[in-house]
Structures are given as C-alpha cells and as structure tokens.
Amino acid sequence: QVQLVESGGGLVQAGGSLRLSCLASGRYAMGWFRQAPGKGREFVAAIGWSGRTTSYADSVKGRFTISRDNAKNTMYLQMDSLKPEDTAVYYCNARAVVNVEGATVDTWGQGTLVTISS
C-alpha cells in the first residue's frame, strides 16, 4: 500500500518562497495538486518516476519547480514568487501501476496548507 507524508506548508508573504516535500513508501510517478477555498482540486505539477519528465500547470510555470530524490523516495515542490492566488491546500499524489495491463491506482497525501498574504 502506497503511503505519502507531506510537509513544508506555511504562511509567507507574496513574493516569497516555500518548499513542499512528499515522502513516499516507494518509487512512483508523482505530482502535486491543490485546492483553494471553495474551489475544486486542480493540477499543479507532475514528475515521472525517473525524474526526467515534468509538466506544469500554466499558472505556475516559471515559478514552481518539481523535483525528486529517488534515494530518499522524496518529491519536492519549490515554489517561488508566490502570489495570494496560490493559497490552497496542496496534495501530494502517487500513481502506482497495479497489474501487467497497466492499470493504475492513485494515492493522496493528507494535504498541507499554503497561505500567501498580500
């Protein structure tokens, strides 16, 4: 069973930086999603299991960087030039392949709150 533990959220002023971490119980394709108050969960960034492929939502391109350290089974999200609209609960996601046909199962972390003050 995949287990995820997130850390690194907090309160910062606009223009500041934060780094989120997600410790996984193994090596998976992983990503970050966020959910702002009163809104649905949205994609932020994703990284392949090797770390060679990444993708970003347009709203965070050039400001956020996703990375991973497979020796530590940990994924990171470096968030720079933060804006008040980045305020949300950020969720770590891991996608595990569960059979030879390629079926996958998604696991979510508990979420970590990021608050950006103006």
Phi and psi in radians as a Rosetta constraint file:
Dihedral C 1 N 2 CA 2 C 2 CIRCULARHARMONIC -1.265 0.35
Dihedral N 2 CA 2 C 2 N 3 CIRCULARHARMONIC 2.355 0.35
Dihedral C 2 N 3 CA 3 C 3 CIRCULARHARMONIC -2.197 0.35
Dihedral N 3 CA 3 C 3 N 4 CIRCULARHARMONIC 2.418 0.35
Dihedral C 3 N 4 CA 4 C 4 CIRCULARHARMONIC -2.276 0.35
Dihedral N 4 CA 4 C 4 N 5 CIRCULARHARMONIC 2.376 0.35
Dihedral C 4 N 5 CA 5 C 5 CIRCULARHARMONIC -2.274 0.35
Dihedral N 5 CA 5 C 5 N 6 CIRCULARHARMONIC 2.073 0.35
Dihedral C 5 N 6 CA 6 C 6 CIRCULARHARMONIC -1.732 0.35
Dihedral N 6 CA 6 C 6 N 7 CIRCULARHARMONIC 2.716 0.35
Dihedral C 6 N 7 CA 7 C 7 CIRCULARHARMONIC -2.755 0.35
Dihedral N 7 CA 7 C 7 N 8 CIRCULARHARMONIC 2.872 0.35
Dihedral C 7 N 8 CA 8 C 8 CIRCULARHARMONIC 1.923 0.35
Dihedral N 8 CA 8 C 8 N 9 CIRCULARHARMONIC -0.075 0.35
Dihedral C 8 N 9 CA 9 C 9 CIRCULARHARMONIC -1.224 0.35
Dihedral N 9 CA 9 C 9 N 10 CIRCULARHARMONIC 3.001 0.35
Dihedral C 9 N 10 CA 10 C 10 CIRCULARHARMONIC 2.869 0.35
Dihedral N 10 CA 10 C 10 N 11 CIRCULARHARMONIC -2.915 0.35
Dihedral C 10 N 11 CA 11 C 11 CIRCULARHARMONIC -1.952 0.35
Dihedral N 11 CA 11 C 11 N 12 CIRCULARHARMONIC 2.188 0.35
Dihedral C 11 N 12 CA 12 C 12 CIRCULARHARMONIC -2.411 0.35
Dihedral N 12 CA 12 C 12 N 13 CIRCULARHARMONIC 2.803 0.35
Dihedral C 12 N 13 CA 13 C 13 CIRCULARHARMONIC -1.406 0.35
Dihedral N 13 CA 13 C 13 N 14 CIRCULARHARMONIC 2.731 0.35
Dihedral C 13 N 14 CA 14 C 14 CIRCULARHARMONIC -0.958 0.35
Dihedral N 14 CA 14 C 14 N 15 CIRCULARHARMONIC 2.421 0.35
Dihedral C 14 N 15 CA 15 C 15 CIRCULARHARMONIC 1.613 0.35
Dihedral N 15 CA 15 C 15 N 16 CIRCULARHARMONIC -0.193 0.35
Dihedral C 15 N 16 CA 16 C 16 CIRCULARHARMONIC -1.467 0.35
Dihedral N 16 CA 16 C 16 N 17 CIRCULARHARMONIC -3.014 0.35
Dihedral C 16 N 17 CA 17 C 17 CIRCULARHARMONIC -2.330 0.35
Dihedral N 17 CA 17 C 17 N 18 CIRCULARHARMONIC 2.679 0.35
Dihedral C 17 N 18 CA 18 C 18 CIRCULARHARMONIC -2.539 0.35
Dihedral N 18 CA 18 C 18 N 19 CIRCULARHARMONIC 2.689 0.35
Dihedral C 18 N 19 CA 19 C 19 CIRCULARHARMONIC -2.205 0.35
Dihedral N 19 CA 19 C 19 N 20 CIRCULARHARMONIC 2.161 0.35
Dihedral C 19 N 20 CA 20 C 20 CIRCULARHARMONIC -1.686 0.35
Dihedral N 20 CA 20 C 20 N 21 CIRCULARHARMONIC 2.575 0.35
Dihedral C 20 N 21 CA 21 C 21 CIRCULARHARMONIC -2.212 0.35
Dihedral N 21 CA 21 C 21 N 22 CIRCULARHARMONIC 2.610 0.35
Dihedral C 21 N 22 CA 22 C 22 CIRCULARHARMONIC -2.418 0.35
Dihedral N 22 CA 22 C 22 N 23 CIRCULARHARMONIC 1.958 0.35
Dihedral C 22 N 23 CA 23 C 23 CIRCULARHARMONIC -1.588 0.35
Dihedral N 23 CA 23 C 23 N 24 CIRCULARHARMONIC 2.181 0.35
Dihedral C 23 N 24 CA 24 C 24 CIRCULARHARMONIC -1.921 0.35
Dihedral N 24 CA 24 C 24 N 25 CIRCULARHARMONIC 2.817 0.35
Dihedral C 24 N 25 CA 25 C 25 CIRCULARHARMONIC -1.506 0.35
Dihedral N 25 CA 25 C 25 N 26 CIRCULARHARMONIC -0.030 0.35
Dihedral C 25 N 26 CA 26 C 26 CIRCULARHARMONIC -2.920 0.35
Dihedral N 26 CA 26 C 26 N 27 CIRCULARHARMONIC -2.873 0.35
Dihedral C 26 N 27 CA 27 C 27 CIRCULARHARMONIC -1.881 0.35
Dihedral N 27 CA 27 C 27 N 28 CIRCULARHARMONIC 2.106 0.35
Dihedral C 27 N 28 CA 28 C 28 CIRCULARHARMONIC -2.471 0.35
Dihedral N 28 CA 28 C 28 N 29 CIRCULARHARMONIC 2.855 0.35
Dihedral C 28 N 29 CA 29 C 29 CIRCULARHARMONIC -1.161 0.35
Dihedral N 29 CA 29 C 29 N 30 CIRCULARHARMONIC 2.357 0.35
Dihedral C 29 N 30 CA 30 C 30 CIRCULARHARMONIC -2.410 0.35
Dihedral N 30 CA 30 C 30 N 31 CIRCULARHARMONIC 2.894 0.35
Dihedral C 30 N 31 CA 31 C 31 CIRCULARHARMONIC -2.834 0.35
Dihedral N 31 CA 31 C 31 N 32 CIRCULARHARMONIC 3.046 0.35
Dihedral C 31 N 32 CA 32 C 32 CIRCULARHARMONIC -2.098 0.35
Dihedral N 32 CA 32 C 32 N 33 CIRCULARHARMONIC 2.424 0.35
Dihedral C 32 N 33 CA 33 C 33 CIRCULARHARMONIC -2.245 0.35
Dihedral N 33 CA 33 C 33 N 34 CIRCULARHARMONIC 2.867 0.35
Dihedral C 33 N 34 CA 34 C 34 CIRCULARHARMONIC -2.510 0.35
Dihedral N 34 CA 34 C 34 N 35 CIRCULARHARMONIC 2.722 0.35
Dihedral C 34 N 35 CA 35 C 35 CIRCULARHARMONIC -2.395 0.35
Dihedral N 35 CA 35 C 35 N 36 CIRCULARHARMONIC 1.975 0.35
Dihedral C 35 N 36 CA 36 C 36 CIRCULARHARMONIC -1.449 0.35
Dihedral N 36 CA 36 C 36 N 37 CIRCULARHARMONIC 2.768 0.35
Dihedral C 36 N 37 CA 37 C 37 CIRCULARHARMONIC -0.959 0.35
Dihedral N 37 CA 37 C 37 N 38 CIRCULARHARMONIC 2.212 0.35
Dihedral C 37 N 38 CA 38 C 38 CIRCULARHARMONIC 1.350 0.35
Dihedral N 38 CA 38 C 38 N 39 CIRCULARHARMONIC 0.136 0.35
Dihedral C 38 N 39 CA 39 C 39 CIRCULARHARMONIC -2.173 0.35
Dihedral N 39 CA 39 C 39 N 40 CIRCULARHARMONIC 2.914 0.35
Dihedral C 39 N 40 CA 40 C 40 CIRCULARHARMONIC -1.396 0.35
Dihedral N 40 CA 40 C 40 N 41 CIRCULARHARMONIC 2.925 0.35
Dihedral C 40 N 41 CA 41 C 41 CIRCULARHARMONIC -1.287 0.35
Dihedral N 41 CA 41 C 41 N 42 CIRCULARHARMONIC 2.365 0.35
Dihedral C 41 N 42 CA 42 C 42 CIRCULARHARMONIC -2.247 0.35
Dihedral N 42 CA 42 C 42 N 43 CIRCULARHARMONIC 2.666 0.35
Dihedral C 42 N 43 CA 43 C 43 CIRCULARHARMONIC -1.227 0.35
Dihedral N 43 CA 43 C 43 N 44 CIRCULARHARMONIC 2.443 0.35
Dihedral C 43 N 44 CA 44 C 44 CIRCULARHARMONIC -1.995 0.35
Dihedral N 44 CA 44 C 44 N 45 CIRCULARHARMONIC -0.983 0.35
Dihedral C 44 N 45 CA 45 C 45 CIRCULARHARMONIC -2.817 0.35
Dihedral N 45 CA 45 C 45 N 46 CIRCULARHARMONIC 2.753 0.35
Dihedral C 45 N 46 CA 46 C 46 CIRCULARHARMONIC -2.502 0.35
Dihedral N 46 CA 46 C 46 N 47 CIRCULARHARMONIC 2.726 0.35
Dihedral C 46 N 47 CA 47 C 47 CIRCULARHARMONIC -2.516 0.35
Dihedral N 47 CA 47 C 47 N 48 CIRCULARHARMONIC 2.392 0.35
Dihedral C 47 N 48 CA 48 C 48 CIRCULARHARMONIC -1.222 0.35
Dihedral N 48 CA 48 C 48 N 49 CIRCULARHARMONIC 2.924 0.35
Dihedral C 48 N 49 CA 49 C 49 CIRCULARHARMONIC -1.126 0.35
Dihedral N 49 CA 49 C 49 N 50 CIRCULARHARMONIC -0.478 0.35
Dihedral C 49 N 50 CA 50 C 50 CIRCULARHARMONIC -1.470 0.35
Dihedral N 50 CA 50 C 50 N 51 CIRCULARHARMONIC -0.344 0.35
Dihedral C 50 N 51 CA 51 C 51 CIRCULARHARMONIC 1.592 0.35
Dihedral N 51 CA 51 C 51 N 52 CIRCULARHARMONIC -0.056 0.35
Dihedral C 51 N 52 CA 52 C 52 CIRCULARHARMONIC -1.411 0.35
Dihedral N 52 CA 52 C 52 N 53 CIRCULARHARMONIC -0.426 0.35
Dihedral C 52 N 53 CA 53 C 53 CIRCULARHARMONIC -2.010 0.35
Dihedral N 53 CA 53 C 53 N 54 CIRCULARHARMONIC 2.347 0.35
Dihedral C 53 N 54 CA 54 C 54 CIRCULARHARMONIC -2.393 0.35
Dihedral N 54 CA 54 C 54 N 55 CIRCULARHARMONIC 2.745 0.35
Dihedral C 54 N 55 CA 55 C 55 CIRCULARHARMONIC -2.579 0.35
Dihedral N 55 CA 55 C 55 N 56 CIRCULARHARMONIC 2.702 0.35
Dihedral C 55 N 56 CA 56 C 56 CIRCULARHARMONIC -2.425 0.35
Dihedral N 56 CA 56 C 56 N 57 CIRCULARHARMONIC 2.616 0.35
Dihedral C 56 N 57 CA 57 C 57 CIRCULARHARMONIC -1.209 0.35
Dihedral N 57 CA 57 C 57 N 58 CIRCULARHARMONIC 2.578 0.35
Dihedral C 57 N 58 CA 58 C 58 CIRCULARHARMONIC -0.997 0.35
Dihedral N 58 CA 58 C 58 N 59 CIRCULARHARMONIC -0.586 0.35
Dihedral C 58 N 59 CA 59 C 59 CIRCULARHARMONIC -1.192 0.35
Dihedral N 59 CA 59 C 59 N 60 CIRCULARHARMONIC -0.283 0.35
Dihedral C 59 N 60 CA 60 C 60 CIRCULARHARMONIC -2.090 0.35
Dihedral N 60 CA 60 C 60 N 61 CIRCULARHARMONIC -0.070 0.35
Dihedral C 60 N 61 CA 61 C 61 CIRCULARHARMONIC -1.007 0.35
Dihedral N 61 CA 61 C 61 N 62 CIRCULARHARMONIC 2.344 0.35
Dihedral C 61 N 62 CA 62 C 62 CIRCULARHARMONIC 1.487 0.35
Dihedral N 62 CA 62 C 62 N 63 CIRCULARHARMONIC -0.200 0.35
Dihedral C 62 N 63 CA 63 C 63 CIRCULARHARMONIC -2.020 0.35
Dihedral N 63 CA 63 C 63 N 64 CIRCULARHARMONIC -0.601 0.35
Dihedral C 63 N 64 CA 64 C 64 CIRCULARHARMONIC -1.894 0.35
Dihedral N 64 CA 64 C 64 N 65 CIRCULARHARMONIC 2.576 0.35
Dihedral C 64 N 65 CA 65 C 65 CIRCULARHARMONIC -2.326 0.35
Dihedral N 65 CA 65 C 65 N 66 CIRCULARHARMONIC 2.163 0.35
Dihedral C 65 N 66 CA 66 C 66 CIRCULARHARMONIC -1.723 0.35
Dihedral N 66 CA 66 C 66 N 67 CIRCULARHARMONIC 2.473 0.35
Dihedral C 66 N 67 CA 67 C 67 CIRCULARHARMONIC -2.688 0.35
Dihedral N 67 CA 67 C 67 N 68 CIRCULARHARMONIC 3.005 0.35
Dihedral C 67 N 68 CA 68 C 68 CIRCULARHARMONIC -2.629 0.35
Dihedral N 68 CA 68 C 68 N 69 CIRCULARHARMONIC 2.671 0.35
Dihedral C 68 N 69 CA 69 C 69 CIRCULARHARMONIC -2.113 0.35
Dihedral N 69 CA 69 C 69 N 70 CIRCULARHARMONIC 1.747 0.35
Dihedral C 69 N 70 CA 70 C 70 CIRCULARHARMONIC -1.210 0.35
Dihedral N 70 CA 70 C 70 N 71 CIRCULARHARMONIC -0.404 0.35
Dihedral C 70 N 71 CA 71 C 71 CIRCULARHARMONIC -1.148 0.35
Dihedral N 71 CA 71 C 71 N 72 CIRCULARHARMONIC -0.455 0.35
Dihedral C 71 N 72 CA 72 C 72 CIRCULARHARMONIC -1.879 0.35
Dihedral N 72 CA 72 C 72 N 73 CIRCULARHARMONIC 0.023 0.35
Dihedral C 72 N 73 CA 73 C 73 CIRCULARHARMONIC 0.902 0.35
Dihedral N 73 CA 73 C 73 N 74 CIRCULARHARMONIC 0.716 0.35
Dihedral C 73 N 74 CA 74 C 74 CIRCULARHARMONIC -2.218 0.35
Dihedral N 74 CA 74 C 74 N 75 CIRCULARHARMONIC 2.374 0.35
Dihedral C 74 N 75 CA 75 C 75 CIRCULARHARMONIC -1.933 0.35
Dihedral N 75 CA 75 C 75 N 76 CIRCULARHARMONIC 2.600 0.35
Dihedral C 75 N 76 CA 76 C 76 CIRCULARHARMONIC -2.223 0.35
Dihedral N 76 CA 76 C 76 N 77 CIRCULARHARMONIC 2.716 0.35
Dihedral C 76 N 77 CA 77 C 77 CIRCULARHARMONIC -2.324 0.35
Dihedral N 77 CA 77 C 77 N 78 CIRCULARHARMONIC 1.851 0.35
Dihedral C 77 N 78 CA 78 C 78 CIRCULARHARMONIC -1.500 0.35
Dihedral N 78 CA 78 C 78 N 79 CIRCULARHARMONIC 2.098 0.35
Dihedral C 78 N 79 CA 79 C 79 CIRCULARHARMONIC -2.015 0.35
Dihedral N 79 CA 79 C 79 N 80 CIRCULARHARMONIC 2.011 0.35
Dihedral C 79 N 80 CA 80 C 80 CIRCULARHARMONIC -2.031 0.35
Dihedral N 80 CA 80 C 80 N 81 CIRCULARHARMONIC 2.886 0.35
Dihedral C 80 N 81 CA 81 C 81 CIRCULARHARMONIC 0.850 0.35
Dihedral N 81 CA 81 C 81 N 82 CIRCULARHARMONIC 0.841 0.35
Dihedral C 81 N 82 CA 82 C 82 CIRCULARHARMONIC -1.163 0.35
Dihedral N 82 CA 82 C 82 N 83 CIRCULARHARMONIC 2.545 0.35
Dihedral C 82 N 83 CA 83 C 83 CIRCULARHARMONIC -2.103 0.35
Dihedral N 83 CA 83 C 83 N 84 CIRCULARHARMONIC 2.719 0.35
Dihedral C 83 N 84 CA 84 C 84 CIRCULARHARMONIC -0.958 0.35
Dihedral N 84 CA 84 C 84 N 85 CIRCULARHARMONIC -0.565 0.35
Dihedral C 84 N 85 CA 85 C 85 CIRCULARHARMONIC -1.265 0.35
Dihedral N 85 CA 85 C 85 N 86 CIRCULARHARMONIC -0.092 0.35
Dihedral C 85 N 86 CA 86 C 86 CIRCULARHARMONIC -1.446 0.35
Dihedral N 86 CA 86 C 86 N 87 CIRCULARHARMONIC -0.114 0.35
Dihedral C 86 N 87 CA 87 C 87 CIRCULARHARMONIC -1.053 0.35
Dihedral N 87 CA 87 C 87 N 88 CIRCULARHARMONIC 2.172 0.35
Dihedral C 87 N 88 CA 88 C 88 CIRCULARHARMONIC -3.087 0.35
Dihedral N 88 CA 88 C 88 N 89 CIRCULARHARMONIC 2.973 0.35
Dihedral C 88 N 89 CA 89 C 89 CIRCULARHARMONIC -1.548 0.35
Dihedral N 89 CA 89 C 89 N 90 CIRCULARHARMONIC 2.200 0.35
Dihedral C 89 N 90 CA 90 C 90 CIRCULARHARMONIC -1.770 0.35
Dihedral N 90 CA 90 C 90 N 91 CIRCULARHARMONIC 2.280 0.35
Dihedral C 90 N 91 CA 91 C 91 CIRCULARHARMONIC -2.028 0.35
Dihedral N 91 CA 91 C 91 N 92 CIRCULARHARMONIC 2.346 0.35
Dihedral C 91 N 92 CA 92 C 92 CIRCULARHARMONIC -1.479 0.35
Dihedral N 92 CA 92 C 92 N 93 CIRCULARHARMONIC 2.462 0.35
Dihedral C 92 N 93 CA 93 C 93 CIRCULARHARMONIC -2.251 0.35
Dihedral N 93 CA 93 C 93 N 94 CIRCULARHARMONIC 2.428 0.35
Dihedral C 93 N 94 CA 94 C 94 CIRCULARHARMONIC -2.214 0.35
Dihedral N 94 CA 94 C 94 N 95 CIRCULARHARMONIC 2.390 0.35
Dihedral C 94 N 95 CA 95 C 95 CIRCULARHARMONIC -2.020 0.35
Dihedral N 95 CA 95 C 95 N 96 CIRCULARHARMONIC 1.995 0.35
Dihedral C 95 N 96 CA 96 C 96 CIRCULARHARMONIC -1.864 0.35
Dihedral N 96 CA 96 C 96 N 97 CIRCULARHARMONIC 2.372 0.35
Dihedral C 96 N 97 CA 97 C 97 CIRCULARHARMONIC -1.433 0.35
Dihedral N 97 CA 97 C 97 N 98 CIRCULARHARMONIC 2.211 0.35
Dihedral C 97 N 98 CA 98 C 98 CIRCULARHARMONIC -1.918 0.35
Dihedral N 98 CA 98 C 98 N 99 CIRCULARHARMONIC -0.158 0.35
Dihedral C 98 N 99 CA 99 C 99 CIRCULARHARMONIC -2.677 0.35
Dihedral N 99 CA 99 C 99 N 100 CIRCULARHARMONIC 3.068 0.35
Dihedral C 99 N 100 CA 100 C 100 CIRCULARHARMONIC -1.227 0.35
Dihedral N 100 CA 100 C 100 N 101 CIRCULARHARMONIC -0.320 0.35
Dihedral C 100 N 101 CA 101 C 101 CIRCULARHARMONIC -1.380 0.35
Dihedral N 101 CA 101 C 101 N 102 CIRCULARHARMONIC -0.115 0.35
Dihedral C 101 N 102 CA 102 C 102 CIRCULARHARMONIC 1.579 0.35
Dihedral N 102 CA 102 C 102 N 103 CIRCULARHARMONIC 0.202 0.35
Dihedral C 102 N 103 CA 103 C 103 CIRCULARHARMONIC -1.093 0.35
Dihedral N 103 CA 103 C 103 N 104 CIRCULARHARMONIC 2.516 0.35
Dihedral C 103 N 104 CA 104 C 104 CIRCULARHARMONIC -2.165 0.35
Dihedral N 104 CA 104 C 104 N 105 CIRCULARHARMONIC 2.754 0.35
Dihedral C 104 N 105 CA 105 C 105 CIRCULARHARMONIC -2.269 0.35
Dihedral N 105 CA 105 C 105 N 106 CIRCULARHARMONIC 2.319 0.35
Dihedral C 105 N 106 CA 106 C 106 CIRCULARHARMONIC -1.674 0.35
Dihedral N 106 CA 106 C 106 N 107 CIRCULARHARMONIC 2.397 0.35
Dihedral C 106 N 107 CA 107 C 107 CIRCULARHARMONIC -2.138 0.35
Dihedral N 107 CA 107 C 107 N 108 CIRCULARHARMONIC 2.476 0.35
Dihedral C 107 N 108 CA 108 C 108 CIRCULARHARMONIC -2.051 0.35
Dihedral N 108 CA 108 C 108 N 109 CIRCULARHARMONIC 2.520 0.35
Dihedral C 108 N 109 CA 109 C 109 CIRCULARHARMONIC -1.336 0.35
Dihedral N 109 CA 109 C 109 N 110 CIRCULARHARMONIC 3.122 0.35
Dihedral C 109 N 110 CA 110 C 110 CIRCULARHARMONIC -1.387 0.35
Dihedral N 110 CA 110 C 110 N 111 CIRCULARHARMONIC -0.239 0.35
Dihedral C 110 N 111 CA 111 C 111 CIRCULARHARMONIC 1.629 0.35
Dihedral N 111 CA 111 C 111 N 112 CIRCULARHARMONIC 2.547 0.35
Dihedral C 111 N 112 CA 112 C 112 CIRCULARHARMONIC -2.377 0.35
Dihedral N 112 CA 112 C 112 N 113 CIRCULARHARMONIC 2.330 0.35
Dihedral C 112 N 113 CA 113 C 113 CIRCULARHARMONIC -1.456 0.35
Dihedral N 113 CA 113 C 113 N 114 CIRCULARHARMONIC 2.251 0.35
Dihedral C 113 N 114 CA 114 C 114 CIRCULARHARMONIC -2.043 0.35
Dihedral N 114 CA 114 C 114 N 115 CIRCULARHARMONIC 2.142 0.35
Dihedral C 114 N 115 CA 115 C 115 CIRCULARHARMONIC -2.144 0.35
Dihedral N 115 CA 115 C 115 N 116 CIRCULARHARMONIC 2.196 0.35
Dihedral C 115 N 116 CA 116 C 116 CIRCULARHARMONIC -1.973 0.35
Dihedral N 116 CA 116 C 116 N 117 CIRCULARHARMONIC 2.091 0.35
Dihedral C 116 N 117 CA 117 C 117 CIRCULARHARMONIC -1.623 0.35
Dihedral N 117 CA 117 C 117 N 118 CIRCULARHARMONIC 2.548 0.35
